[in-house]
Amino acid sequence: MSYMTIKETAQIWGISERRITKLCNERRIPGAKKFGWSWAIPKKTEKPSDARYKSTTKEAPKAENLKPSDGPLLIHRKWAMPNKNTFSIKPIKELIIDELDEGLWIDPFANSNKFANITNDLNPAFDTDYHMDALDFLKMFDDESVDGVLYDPPYSPRQVSECYNDFGYNVTWDTTKASFWSNHKKEISRILKTGGKVITFGWNSGGIGKTYGFTKTKILLVAHGGWHNDTICTVELKTHARAIPRKNKDNG
């Protein structure tokens, strides 16, 4: 049997390589075989119908039909060696590939990763689209203009301090207190479309949270052994909009 690569299939079907990878992971392409990190698809395989939408016109789900209680919360636990680059940890990389959907994805703390369409990292050594403070990066986007966010910030005040000091930023109590994360969450809630997805990484499963209009759908606990903290990956959908007032720039 002859096979096509994901790239060849994407060109024939007119959809992204990322979407095809997700279809393969969901076992929705008959005869597809996995080789390492990639897939081979039998030639002449027909493009699967889009199961994400029920109507024949493929309209996106309406916001009023999305409820915080819809669907069970799935919790998985896996083991993997720790890695400074979170997205290189095998079960985390597999989760990201599986959860990425069509549309505009952004990553405010991208490091060297290229999963998102638009990337940012404070470190100019990384080949990202922007090298900005993450909050300033998030503020660039219009209300409800983003389909997904990969959110892998510093996990503790100490990590925040180290990150900013390394690049000459003045670190104060305001920099490292809880508002560092809450300000990001407000902006993520503002820019993400209802029905959009956020994958948050850290040492807890708080995610963006119900306060900002999000409902958890999946939690992946990645244990690293010894005295290492687990890396906790939280997948959430924005199920309801919440108006969060933004400070007037003139008033600080």
Backbone as JSON, one array per atom type, in Angstrom:
{
  "sequence": "MSYMTIKETAQIWGISERRITKLCNERRIPGAKKFGWSWAIPKKTEKPSDARYKSTTKEAPKAENLKPSDGPLLIHRKWAMPNKNTFSIKPIKELIIDELDEGLWIDPFANSNKFANITNDLNPAFDTDYHMDALDFLKMFDDESVDGVLYDPPYSPRQVSECYNDFGYNVTWDTTKASFWSNHKKEISRILKTGGKVITFGWNSGGIGKTYGFTKTKILLVAHGGWHNDTICTVELKTHARAIPRKNKDNG",
  "N": [[0.85, -1.21, 0.0], [0.48, 2.25, -0.77], [1.57, 5.29, 0.77], [0.88, 8.59, 2.11], [2.54, 11.53, 3.28], [1.96, 13.61, 6.18], [2.17, 16.27, 5.41], [1.75, 16.14, 2.61], [-0.85, 15.16, 2.59], [-2.21, 17.26, 3.83], [-2.04, 19.25, 1.88], [-3.62, 18.15, -0.14], [-6.14, 17.78, 1.08], [-6.69, 20.31, 1.97], [-6.5, 21.31, 4.58], [-4.93, 22.05, 7.76], [-1.66, 20.78, 8.72], [-1.48, 20.31, 11.41], [-4.15, 19.83, 12.14], [-4.6, 17.41, 10.81], [-2.82, 15.74, 12.13], [-4.07, 15.67, 14.62], [-6.48, 14.37, 13.93], [-5.43, 11.88, 13.26], [-4.4, 11.08, 15.74], [-6.78, 10.77, 17.07], [-7.69, 8.54, 15.91], [-9.23, 8.69, 13.59], [-8.69, 8.5, 10.94], [-8.79, 6.07, 8.7], [-6.54, 3.35, 8.51], [-4.25, 4.84, 8.94], [-0.86, 5.09, 9.96], [1.49, 5.25, 12.62], [4.72, 6.58, 12.79], [7.32, 7.03, 14.76], [7.2, 10.36, 15.65], [5.49, 11.12, 13.7], [2.94, 10.61, 11.12], [1.69, 8.25, 8.67], [-0.43, 8.27, 5.91], [-2.77, 6.36, 4.14], [-2.85, 6.44, 0.58], [-5.42, 7.95, -1.42], [-7.24, 8.01, 0.6], [-10.26, 9.21, 1.96], [-11.15, 12.48, 3.05], [-11.99, 12.9, 6.44], [-15.23, 13.65, 7.88], [-16.02, 16.72, 9.56], [-16.14, 16.35, 12.78], [-16.37, 18.12, 14.82], [-18.38, 19.93, 14.52], [-21.9, 19.81, 14.37], [-23.84, 20.56, 12.53], [-24.7, 20.6, 9.03], [-23.71, 22.76, 7.73], [-21.47, 23.34, 9.04], [-21.23, 25.2, 11.15], [-19.81, 27.0, 13.86], [-20.06, 26.04, 17.35], [-22.63, 27.66, 19.22], [-22.29, 30.32, 21.57], [-24.17, 30.38, 23.67], [-24.84, 27.77, 23.95], [-22.79, 26.52, 25.19], [-21.92, 25.19, 28.22], [-20.8, 25.51, 31.61], [-20.86, 23.04, 32.94], [-20.76, 21.02, 31.06], [-19.72, 17.87, 29.95], [-17.3, 15.45, 31.24], [-14.6, 15.84, 33.67], [-11.45, 14.96, 32.81], [-8.79, 13.2, 34.2], [-5.42, 12.47, 34.12], [-2.41, 10.66, 34.85], [1.02, 10.61, 34.35], [4.46, 9.5, 33.95], [7.6, 11.08, 33.52], [10.9, 12.09, 32.56], [12.28, 15.1, 33.95], [12.47, 18.31, 32.28], [13.91, 21.32, 31.27], [12.74, 22.71, 29.19], [9.52, 22.72, 28.95], [7.7, 21.8, 26.96], [9.06, 19.84, 25.65], [8.92, 17.56, 27.08], [7.82, 14.32, 26.88], [4.99, 13.22, 27.37], [3.71, 15.66, 27.7], [4.19, 17.02, 25.33], [2.76, 15.32, 23.63], [0.19, 15.75, 24.61], [-0.22, 18.45, 23.89], [-0.1, 18.34, 21.07], [-2.33, 16.76, 20.64], [-4.41, 18.36, 21.59], [-4.36, 20.79, 20.21], [-6.2, 22.86, 18.08], [-7.82, 23.99, 15.02], [-7.32, 27.39, 13.84], [-6.3, 30.56, 15.35], [-3.56, 30.39, 17.39], [-1.71, 31.38, 20.23], [1.38, 32.04, 22.03], [2.64, 33.23, 24.87], [4.94, 32.75, 26.37], [7.05, 31.35, 24.88], [9.61, 30.17, 24.64], [11.74, 28.01, 22.92], [9.81, 26.88, 21.38], [7.47, 25.98, 18.75], [4.77, 25.56, 18.45], [2.53, 27.25, 18.5], [0.81, 29.76, 16.46], [1.58, 32.43, 16.67], [4.29, 33.61, 18.41], [6.0, 34.45, 21.48], [8.73, 35.56, 23.48], [10.63, 36.65, 26.22], [13.34, 36.37, 26.12], [15.8, 37.24, 23.88], [17.33, 35.43, 22.53], [15.84, 33.36, 21.61], [14.05, 32.22, 18.74], [11.51, 33.77, 18.24], [8.35, 35.39, 17.37], [7.96, 37.79, 18.68], [9.63, 39.73, 21.24], [8.79, 40.48, 24.0], [7.5, 41.78, 27.14], [5.29, 39.5, 28.65], [2.68, 40.34, 29.38], [2.35, 42.74, 27.96], [2.5, 41.7, 25.41], [0.14, 40.11, 25.3], [-1.74, 42.12, 25.47], [-1.71, 43.18, 22.95], [-3.62, 41.98, 21.34], [-6.92, 41.93, 19.94], [-10.24, 42.05, 21.45], [-11.7, 38.88, 21.95], [-10.37, 37.57, 19.78], [-8.69, 35.44, 19.48], [-8.09, 31.93, 19.17], [-6.84, 29.97, 20.69], [-4.62, 29.47, 23.51], [-1.37, 28.82, 24.61], [-0.12, 28.56, 27.71], [2.51, 28.95, 29.59], [3.87, 30.07, 32.05], [6.4, 31.53, 34.31], [6.64, 29.53, 37.27], [6.65, 30.29, 39.94], [7.16, 32.99, 42.38], [9.94, 33.24, 42.72], [10.95, 32.17, 40.31], [9.88, 34.06, 38.55], [11.3, 36.34, 39.32], [13.95, 35.54, 38.69], [13.73, 35.2, 35.93], [13.15, 37.84, 34.98], [15.26, 39.36, 36.01], [17.42, 38.32, 34.61], [17.29, 39.57, 32.17], [17.63, 42.24, 32.55], [15.47, 43.61, 33.68], [13.77, 45.59, 36.1], [13.05, 44.22, 39.11], [10.42, 44.13, 41.35], [8.32, 44.08, 44.33], [5.77, 44.32, 43.24], [6.17, 43.12, 40.81], [6.46, 40.39, 41.34], [4.3, 39.53, 42.88], [0.98, 38.02, 43.32], [-0.59, 39.25, 41.38], [0.88, 39.24, 39.05], [0.28, 36.86, 37.69], [-2.55, 36.97, 37.68], [-3.13, 39.23, 36.15], [-2.34, 38.39, 33.63], [-4.25, 36.38, 33.25], [-6.64, 37.85, 33.11], [-6.27, 39.19, 30.69], [-6.05, 37.05, 28.92], [-8.61, 35.95, 29.14], [-10.02, 38.07, 28.05], [-9.13, 38.22, 25.33], [-9.59, 35.72, 24.22], [-11.78, 33.76, 22.23], [-15.2, 32.85, 22.9], [-15.64, 29.49, 23.52], [-13.1, 28.96, 22.84], [-9.77, 27.69, 23.64], [-7.52, 27.07, 26.36], [-4.35, 25.99, 27.4], [-2.78, 25.45, 30.31], [0.25, 25.48, 32.18], [1.96, 24.38, 35.07], [2.58, 24.29, 38.65], [0.25, 23.75, 39.89], [-3.29, 23.04, 39.56], [-4.91, 25.15, 38.97], [-5.32, 26.68, 36.65], [-6.81, 29.01, 34.32], [-9.34, 29.59, 35.28], [-12.68, 29.51, 36.75], [-13.68, 31.98, 37.49], [-12.91, 33.69, 35.49], [-14.36, 32.8, 33.38], [-13.89, 30.18, 32.5], [-13.89, 26.6, 31.97], [-12.71, 23.58, 33.22], [-11.51, 20.8, 31.34], [-9.68, 18.77, 31.11], [-6.99, 17.32, 32.94], [-3.58, 16.83, 33.17], [-1.25, 15.14, 35.01], [2.12, 15.18, 35.4], [4.5, 13.28, 36.65], [7.81, 13.47, 38.0], [9.53, 12.09, 39.59], [11.57, 11.38, 42.56], [12.34, 14.31, 44.45], [11.23, 16.13, 42.81], [8.82, 18.54, 41.76], [5.56, 17.78, 40.47], [4.68, 18.4, 37.06], [1.93, 20.14, 36.08], [-0.66, 20.04, 33.84], [-3.27, 21.85, 32.55], [-6.24, 21.78, 30.84], [-8.56, 23.95, 29.44], [-11.78, 25.26, 28.51], [-13.2, 28.24, 27.23], [-16.17, 28.95, 28.41], [-18.1, 30.79, 29.01], [-18.64, 34.25, 28.66], [-17.05, 36.89, 30.44], [-17.24, 40.06, 31.59], [-14.49, 41.97, 32.12], [-13.28, 44.73, 33.58], [-10.87, 46.94, 32.21], [-7.99, 48.74, 33.24], [-7.76, 52.26, 32.89], [-5.34, 53.59, 30.82], [-4.32, 56.13, 31.34], [-4.77, 56.37, 34.0], [-3.05, 54.64, 35.16]],
  "CA": [[0.0, 0.0, 0.0], [1.21, 3.51, -0.83], [1.18, 6.23, 1.82], [1.21, 10.01, 1.99], [2.96, 12.2, 4.51], [0.98, 14.57, 6.69], [2.27, 17.47, 4.58], [1.09, 15.86, 1.33], [-2.29, 15.03, 2.87], [-2.71, 18.6, 4.12], [-2.18, 19.96, 0.6], [-4.73, 17.55, -0.9], [-7.4, 17.99, 1.77], [-6.91, 21.73, 2.21], [-6.53, 21.64, 6.0], [-3.59, 22.18, 8.3], [-0.95, 19.58, 9.16], [-1.82, 20.13, 12.82], [-5.48, 19.21, 12.2], [-4.46, 16.02, 10.37], [-2.19, 15.02, 13.25], [-5.11, 15.46, 15.64], [-7.37, 13.33, 13.42], [-4.72, 10.6, 13.39], [-4.36, 10.73, 17.16], [-8.13, 10.37, 17.45], [-7.97, 7.31, 15.13], [-10.34, 8.99, 12.69], [-8.26, 8.3, 9.56], [-8.6, 4.62, 8.54], [-5.29, 2.88, 7.93], [-3.11, 5.7, 9.25], [0.14, 4.42, 10.79], [2.39, 6.18, 13.28], [6.15, 6.29, 12.75], [7.94, 8.04, 15.6], [6.27, 11.45, 15.98], [4.68, 11.47, 12.53], [1.96, 9.63, 10.65], [1.59, 7.97, 7.24], [-1.85, 8.11, 5.57], [-2.93, 5.65, 2.86], [-3.28, 7.25, -0.56], [-6.83, 7.88, -1.81], [-8.12, 8.07, 1.77], [-11.14, 10.37, 1.92], [-11.07, 13.4, 4.19], [-13.08, 12.66, 7.39], [-16.13, 14.77, 8.15], [-15.6, 17.5, 10.72], [-17.01, 15.96, 13.9], [-16.46, 19.19, 15.82], [-19.62, 20.65, 14.29], [-22.96, 18.87, 14.05], [-24.66, 21.01, 11.41], [-24.11, 20.35, 7.71], [-23.04, 23.98, 7.3], [-20.24, 23.43, 9.84], [-21.17, 26.41, 11.95], [-19.21, 26.77, 15.17], [-21.04, 26.0, 18.43], [-23.02, 28.97, 19.72], [-21.82, 30.56, 22.94], [-25.2, 30.09, 24.65], [-24.95, 26.32, 24.08], [-21.65, 26.04, 25.96], [-22.23, 25.29, 29.64], [-19.67, 25.14, 32.46], [-20.95, 21.66, 33.43], [-20.74, 20.08, 29.96], [-18.62, 16.92, 29.82], [-16.56, 15.09, 32.45], [-13.22, 16.29, 33.82], [-10.56, 13.82, 32.68], [-7.53, 13.37, 34.91], [-4.45, 11.42, 33.79], [-1.1, 10.81, 35.48], [2.09, 9.91, 33.64], [5.79, 9.77, 34.46], [8.58, 11.46, 32.5], [12.06, 12.82, 33.06], [12.09, 16.56, 33.89], [13.17, 19.01, 31.22], [13.73, 22.77, 31.4], [11.78, 23.07, 28.14], [8.33, 21.95, 29.3], [7.03, 21.18, 25.82], [9.87, 18.72, 25.16], [8.58, 16.38, 27.89], [7.02, 13.53, 25.92], [3.53, 13.24, 27.54], [3.21, 17.03, 27.53], [4.2, 17.26, 23.88], [1.65, 14.57, 23.06], [-1.05, 16.45, 24.99], [-0.34, 19.66, 23.09], [-0.43, 17.94, 19.7], [-3.69, 16.24, 20.64], [-5.4, 19.39, 21.93], [-4.33, 21.93, 19.29], [-7.28, 22.91, 17.09], [-7.67, 24.99, 13.97], [-7.48, 28.77, 14.28], [-5.14, 31.33, 15.81], [-3.01, 30.05, 18.7], [-0.59, 32.23, 20.62], [2.18, 31.53, 23.15], [3.38, 34.39, 25.42], [6.21, 32.3, 26.97], [7.26, 30.25, 23.94], [10.9, 29.52, 24.67], [12.13, 27.65, 21.55], [8.72, 26.08, 20.82], [6.82, 26.52, 17.56], [3.43, 25.0, 18.31], [1.56, 28.33, 18.27], [0.96, 30.55, 15.24], [2.3, 33.65, 17.04], [5.06, 33.29, 19.61], [6.7, 35.54, 22.18], [9.56, 35.21, 24.63], [11.45, 37.78, 26.66], [14.73, 36.07, 25.78], [16.04, 37.5, 22.45], [18.06, 34.31, 21.93], [14.88, 32.44, 21.0], [13.52, 32.66, 17.46], [10.07, 33.98, 18.36], [7.86, 36.54, 16.6], [8.12, 38.99, 19.5], [10.43, 39.63, 22.46], [8.12, 41.48, 24.83], [6.9, 41.33, 28.38], [4.13, 38.7, 28.27], [1.45, 41.1, 29.53], [2.29, 43.66, 26.82], [2.21, 40.86, 24.25], [-1.28, 39.74, 25.33], [-2.55, 43.33, 25.25], [-1.71, 43.51, 21.52], [-4.69, 41.31, 20.62], [-8.27, 42.47, 20.11], [-11.18, 41.23, 22.2], [-12.22, 37.66, 21.33], [-9.73, 37.42, 18.46], [-7.75, 34.32, 19.54], [-8.76, 30.64, 19.33], [-6.18, 29.14, 21.69], [-3.43, 30.01, 24.17], [-0.48, 27.96, 25.38], [0.28, 29.46, 28.8], [3.54, 28.28, 30.4], [4.6, 31.17, 32.68], [7.18, 31.12, 35.48], [5.72, 28.85, 38.18], [6.75, 30.8, 41.31], [7.77, 34.32, 42.44], [11.39, 33.13, 42.52], [11.19, 32.02, 38.88], [9.59, 35.35, 37.92], [12.44, 37.21, 39.62], [15.1, 35.1, 37.91], [13.45, 35.46, 34.51], [13.24, 39.26, 34.66], [16.61, 39.84, 36.31], [18.33, 37.85, 33.56], [17.22, 40.43, 31.0], [17.79, 43.63, 32.91], [14.25, 44.25, 34.15], [13.75, 45.9, 37.52], [12.11, 43.33, 39.79], [9.9, 44.67, 42.61], [7.24, 43.28, 44.9], [4.67, 44.33, 42.28], [6.49, 42.2, 39.71], [6.4, 38.98, 41.73], [3.11, 39.15, 43.64], [-0.01, 37.22, 42.6], [-1.15, 39.97, 40.23], [1.63, 38.88, 37.84], [-0.49, 35.84, 36.98], [-3.95, 37.37, 37.5], [-3.2, 40.17, 35.02], [-2.3, 37.56, 32.41], [-5.54, 35.68, 33.13], [-7.64, 38.81, 32.66], [-6.06, 39.45, 29.26], [-6.38, 35.82, 28.19], [-10.07, 35.89, 29.1], [-10.51, 39.12, 27.14], [-8.8, 38.02, 23.91], [-9.99, 34.4, 23.73], [-13.17, 33.61, 21.8], [-16.0, 31.87, 23.62], [-15.42, 28.21, 22.85], [-11.66, 28.81, 22.67], [-9.1, 26.76, 24.57], [-6.25, 27.44, 26.98], [-3.62, 24.92, 28.1], [-1.93, 26.1, 31.3], [1.25, 24.59, 32.75], [2.45, 24.92, 36.34], [2.66, 23.38, 39.8], [-1.09, 23.54, 40.42], [-4.29, 22.84, 38.5], [-5.83, 26.28, 38.99], [-5.62, 27.15, 35.3], [-7.3, 30.39, 34.25], [-10.34, 29.55, 36.34], [-14.1, 29.79, 36.53], [-13.9, 33.42, 37.67], [-12.68, 34.36, 34.2], [-15.22, 32.23, 32.35], [-13.32, 28.94, 31.96], [-14.25, 25.31, 32.54], [-11.67, 22.57, 33.01], [-11.93, 19.58, 30.64], [-8.67, 17.72, 31.23], [-5.8, 17.62, 33.72], [-2.5, 15.85, 33.04], [-0.22, 15.24, 36.04], [3.35, 14.53, 34.94], [5.42, 13.09, 37.77], [9.21, 13.42, 37.56], [10.3, 11.26, 40.51], [12.37, 12.05, 43.58], [11.75, 15.47, 45.1], [10.75, 17.07, 41.8], [7.39, 18.83, 41.68], [4.86, 17.38, 39.24], [4.23, 19.43, 36.13], [0.48, 19.95, 35.94], [-1.17, 20.64, 32.6], [-4.71, 22.02, 32.69], [-6.92, 22.17, 29.6], [-9.83, 24.63, 29.75], [-12.54, 25.94, 27.47], [-13.92, 29.45, 27.64], [-17.56, 28.57, 28.23], [-18.99, 31.94, 29.15], [-17.91, 35.51, 28.67], [-17.14, 37.67, 31.66], [-16.72, 41.41, 31.36], [-13.48, 42.34, 33.1], [-12.87, 46.11, 33.27], [-9.45, 47.2, 32.08], [-7.6, 50.03, 33.77], [-7.45, 53.31, 31.94], [-3.89, 53.8, 30.75], [-3.97, 57.43, 31.93], [-4.89, 56.25, 35.44], [-2.12, 53.62, 35.62]],
  "C": [[0.88, 1.25, 0.0], [0.66, 4.48, 0.21], [1.57, 7.65, 1.46], [1.71, 10.51, 3.33], [1.84, 13.13, 4.97], [0.98, 15.84, 5.84], [1.56, 17.29, 3.26], [-0.42, 15.79, 1.52], [-2.92, 16.4, 3.1], [-2.95, 19.38, 2.83], [-3.37, 19.45, -0.19], [-6.08, 17.87, -0.25], [-7.71, 19.45, 2.06], [-7.1, 22.09, 3.67], [-5.11, 21.61, 6.53], [-2.98, 20.83, 8.68], [-1.3, 19.26, 10.61], [-3.17, 19.44, 12.97], [-5.4, 17.74, 11.81], [-3.82, 15.18, 11.47], [-3.21, 14.72, 14.33], [-6.08, 14.37, 15.19], [-6.74, 11.95, 13.53], [-4.69, 10.15, 14.83], [-5.71, 10.26, 17.67], [-8.59, 9.12, 16.72], [-9.16, 7.5, 14.18], [-9.95, 8.9, 11.22], [-7.94, 6.82, 9.39], [-7.25, 4.29, 7.91], [-4.07, 3.71, 8.23], [-2.16, 4.97, 10.21], [1.12, 5.45, 11.35], [3.83, 5.69, 13.21], [6.87, 7.38, 13.54], [6.92, 9.07, 16.01], [5.31, 11.76, 14.85], [3.76, 10.32, 12.14], [2.08, 9.44, 9.14], [0.13, 7.64, 6.94], [-1.97, 7.41, 4.23], [-3.41, 6.59, 1.75], [-4.73, 6.94, -0.89], [-7.77, 7.8, -0.62], [-8.97, 9.34, 1.7], [-11.01, 11.19, 3.2], [-12.25, 13.13, 5.13], [-13.97, 13.89, 7.54], [-15.68, 15.45, 9.42], [-16.56, 17.23, 11.88], [-17.15, 17.05, 14.95], [-17.78, 19.93, 15.71], [-20.69, 19.68, 13.82], [-23.76, 19.28, 12.83], [-23.94, 20.77, 10.1], [-23.39, 21.58, 7.19], [-21.76, 24.23, 8.09], [-20.11, 24.74, 10.6], [-20.59, 26.08, 13.33], [-20.29, 26.75, 16.24], [-21.36, 27.4, 18.94], [-22.65, 29.11, 21.18], [-22.87, 30.15, 23.97], [-25.38, 28.59, 24.86], [-23.8, 25.71, 24.87], [-21.93, 26.27, 27.44], [-21.03, 24.85, 30.47], [-19.68, 23.68, 32.87], [-20.85, 20.62, 32.33], [-19.51, 19.19, 30.02], [-17.91, 16.64, 31.13], [-15.18, 15.72, 32.48], [-12.33, 15.06, 33.8], [-9.24, 14.12, 33.36], [-6.62, 12.18, 34.61], [-3.15, 11.71, 34.54], [-0.09, 9.98, 34.73], [3.43, 10.29, 34.26], [6.7, 10.13, 33.29], [9.74, 12.17, 33.18], [11.8, 14.32, 32.98], [12.92, 17.16, 32.76], [12.89, 20.5, 31.38], [12.75, 23.31, 30.37], [10.55, 22.19, 28.32], [7.76, 21.17, 28.13], [7.83, 20.05, 25.19], [9.62, 17.45, 25.96], [7.52, 15.58, 27.13], [5.52, 13.56, 26.17], [2.93, 14.63, 27.39], [3.16, 17.4, 26.06], [3.03, 16.54, 23.21], [0.31, 15.22, 23.39], [-1.27, 17.67, 24.11], [-0.76, 19.33, 21.66], [-1.88, 17.48, 19.62], [-4.73, 17.33, 20.82], [-5.42, 20.58, 20.97], [-5.43, 21.81, 18.24], [-6.91, 23.88, 15.98], [-7.8, 26.39, 14.56], [-6.18, 29.38, 14.77], [-4.76, 30.95, 17.23], [-1.83, 30.96, 18.98], [0.12, 31.64, 21.84], [3.02, 32.67, 23.7], [4.72, 34.04, 26.07], [6.75, 31.12, 26.14], [8.57, 29.51, 24.09], [11.29, 29.2, 23.21], [11.01, 26.94, 20.8], [7.99, 26.8, 19.69], [5.41, 25.97, 17.37], [2.4, 26.06, 17.95], [1.84, 29.06, 16.97], [1.78, 31.82, 15.5], [2.97, 33.42, 18.38], [5.76, 34.52, 20.17], [7.58, 34.95, 23.27], [10.46, 36.4, 24.95], [12.9, 37.61, 26.23], [14.97, 36.28, 24.28], [16.81, 36.37, 21.76], [17.12, 33.33, 21.24], [14.28, 33.06, 19.74], [12.0, 32.76, 17.53], [9.66, 35.22, 17.57], [8.05, 37.85, 17.35], [9.0, 38.68, 20.71], [9.95, 40.72, 23.41], [7.81, 40.9, 26.2], [5.59, 40.63, 28.01], [2.82, 39.49, 28.36], [1.28, 42.08, 28.37], [1.96, 42.9, 25.54], [0.72, 40.52, 24.19], [-2.17, 40.94, 25.03], [-2.59, 43.75, 23.78], [-2.96, 43.02, 20.8], [-6.06, 41.91, 20.95], [-9.13, 41.52, 20.94], [-11.67, 40.06, 21.35], [-11.68, 37.45, 19.91], [-8.84, 36.18, 18.37], [-8.52, 33.03, 19.8], [-8.13, 29.77, 20.42], [-4.93, 29.79, 22.25], [-2.67, 28.87, 24.85], [0.15, 28.84, 26.44], [1.21, 28.72, 29.76], [4.42, 29.34, 31.06], [5.59, 30.65, 33.72], [6.23, 30.59, 36.55], [5.71, 29.44, 39.6], [7.32, 32.22, 41.28], [9.28, 34.28, 42.22], [11.72, 33.0, 41.04], [10.9, 33.32, 38.12], [10.79, 36.27, 38.09], [13.66, 36.84, 38.79], [14.93, 35.43, 36.44], [13.67, 36.92, 34.15], [14.63, 39.83, 34.94], [17.6, 39.48, 35.21], [18.37, 38.8, 32.36], [17.12, 41.91, 31.36], [16.55, 44.35, 33.37], [14.34, 44.49, 35.65], [12.66, 45.08, 38.2], [11.73, 43.94, 41.14], [8.86, 43.72, 43.16], [6.06, 43.21, 43.94], [4.91, 43.33, 41.16], [6.18, 40.76, 40.09], [5.16, 38.58, 42.53], [2.08, 38.48, 42.73], [-0.59, 37.92, 41.38], [-0.38, 39.71, 38.95], [0.84, 37.88, 37.02], [-1.93, 36.29, 36.73], [-4.11, 38.36, 36.36], [-3.15, 39.43, 33.69], [-3.67, 36.91, 32.17], [-6.64, 36.61, 32.63], [-7.51, 39.05, 31.16], [-6.4, 38.22, 28.42], [-7.89, 35.67, 28.07], [-10.64, 36.9, 28.11], [-10.3, 38.75, 25.67], [-9.28, 36.69, 23.36], [-11.47, 34.39, 23.36], [-13.9, 32.66, 22.74], [-15.97, 30.56, 22.84], [-13.95, 27.94, 22.59], [-11.04, 28.02, 23.8], [-7.8, 27.35, 25.1], [-5.64, 26.19, 27.61], [-2.61, 25.61, 29.0], [-0.99, 25.07, 31.93], [1.78, 25.21, 34.04], [2.56, 23.85, 37.4], [1.32, 23.21, 40.48], [-2.06, 23.45, 39.25], [-5.3, 23.98, 38.44], [-6.25, 26.75, 37.6], [-6.0, 28.63, 35.29], [-8.46, 30.56, 35.23], [-11.74, 29.99, 35.96], [-14.41, 31.27, 36.63], [-13.79, 34.17, 36.35], [-13.44, 33.7, 33.05], [-14.77, 30.9, 31.79], [-13.78, 27.7, 32.72], [-13.18, 24.29, 32.21], [-12.24, 21.34, 32.32], [-10.95, 18.44, 30.82], [-7.51, 18.21, 32.09], [-4.8, 16.48, 33.53], [-1.47, 16.12, 34.13], [1.01, 14.48, 35.55], [4.32, 14.48, 36.11], [6.84, 12.93, 37.24], [10.1, 12.64, 38.53], [11.08, 12.08, 41.52], [11.61, 13.19, 44.24], [11.26, 16.51, 44.09], [9.25, 17.3, 41.94], [6.82, 18.22, 40.4], [4.68, 18.6, 38.35], [2.77, 19.16, 35.84], [-0.02, 20.75, 34.75], [-2.69, 20.68, 32.68], [-5.31, 22.54, 31.38], [-8.28, 22.76, 29.96], [-10.46, 25.2, 28.49], [-13.16, 27.19, 28.04], [-15.39, 29.21, 27.35], [-18.54, 29.71, 28.39], [-18.14, 33.2, 29.27], [-18.08, 36.18, 30.02], [-16.49, 39.02, 31.41], [-15.75, 41.75, 32.49], [-12.99, 43.74, 32.76], [-11.36, 46.24, 33.21], [-9.12, 48.59, 32.61], [-7.34, 51.01, 32.65], [-5.97, 53.58, 31.98], [-3.46, 55.1, 31.43], [-4.02, 57.37, 33.46], [-3.95, 55.18, 36.02], [-2.73, 52.26, 35.6]]
}
